[in-house]
Amino acid sequence: MNCGEATLLIGAYADAELDAARSVEVEGHAAACANCARELEEIRMLRAALREPGLYFTAPSRLRAGLAAKPKPIRRVMTFVLLAAAVVAMIVTAGIFAVRERNEATVVAELEAGHVRSLMAEHLLDVKSSDQHTVKPWFTGKLDFSPEVVDFAGDGFPLAGGRLEYVGGRAVAALVYMRNRHVVNVYEWPGTGPDWETSHDGFNFIAWSTGGMTYRAVSDLNRAELSALVRLMSRR
Amino acid sequence: MMGRERFEQAVEPHIDAAYNLARWMLGDATAADDAVQDSCVKALEGIGGLRRADGRQWLLAIVRNVCRDLLRGKKREGVAFEPELHDREALRSDQSPDPEALRMRLEDRATLARALEALPAEYREILILREMEELSYKELANVLDVPMGTVMSRLARARERMRVLLQGGER
């Protein structure tokens, strides 16, 4: 790692936002480079200074009291109660769907963040290999399951490697495939779920499940080509 | 669940965070009071449609928008203005000759507060949310409504600008 790369990543390192592999690289560079070590030190000094309790403004008690008194619930009784009863039934039904939708939206956001992060830091591959027999054992011991890892170089989707990711609060396997210049991240963990497809911020997402594993593919690749990879993966 | 209960659970525990942000953004206790009151009313009105599970992120996002609107208004009146932001600004300027000088300035609370106040609003808010509230990049992206990449670069520029201000002025 050179200074140019380190400068981009030092802040993220100080903020504990890098994965283990990148952290080690930044640490290694900072140990050997006085300028970058100083930059890191300055970020930490600034942080310590800003966390001085004397700089923090706590809400004055009159504000708290005002807020506690202010927003009042409606108390216009009978019609309201009757109306509410009818509405509650609808809300409960809608709520169930909304919760599911929100969970899915959260997952999409997490997948996207993971994908973008992997592009920003030039791959973020924890294990860099096109050999499925290298990548699969690498995950052993890091995950509580053994992911399916297959190279599709013969079909135009060579395996580039893999890394650990967190999705929906659990550790999952992220496999990285290449398609020409495009990067495809495929997240994999045990489970089943509905198949779905969506697009967000120019990225395509496809979810599917097969053989006791559930998958999410994310890429800026067009949907037809991404679907081709999904077909290959669900065939095995 | 009633809006009021949801409000008490999801929003009220974060009043300090809301006030601290508003107070630093607006630089004035009365204005901060009003902004937080206003934000809480907005929060309560929107409570049924609470999109984010996390009340803190949600309230901070509202406060941040309220403050931004107020600052924009001020700017039009010519009361306060900020330096224009340039995305092309270098991530790192020349290193100062003396890191000890920086340490001493950081330890002087008044100097530190002045530098923070002199920071453009966009940089001030991200530093406060990151260093005082310890929001993760993902939470910052949610609150500020920008992509993760912008969080990274804006934070880097904010820190750099802060360093320059502490070392005694603009480049």
Interface residues (C-beta under 8 A of the other chain):
Chain A: T7 L8 G11 A12 D15 E17 N35 R38 E39 E41 E42 I43 M45 L46 R47 A48 A49 L50 R51 E52 G54 L55 Y56 F57 T58 A59 P60 R62 L63 R64 G66 L67 K70 P71 K72 P73 R102 T106 A109 E110 A113 V116 R117 M120 D201
Chain B: M2 G3 R4 F7 E12 I15 D16 A18 Y19 N20 R23 W24 A29 A32 D33 V36 Q37 C40 V41 L44 R51 A53 L91 R92 Q95 P99 L102 R103 L106 E107 R109 L112 A113 L116 L127 I128 R130 E131 M132 S136 Y137 K138 A141 P147 M148 G149 M152 L155 A156 R159 M162 R163
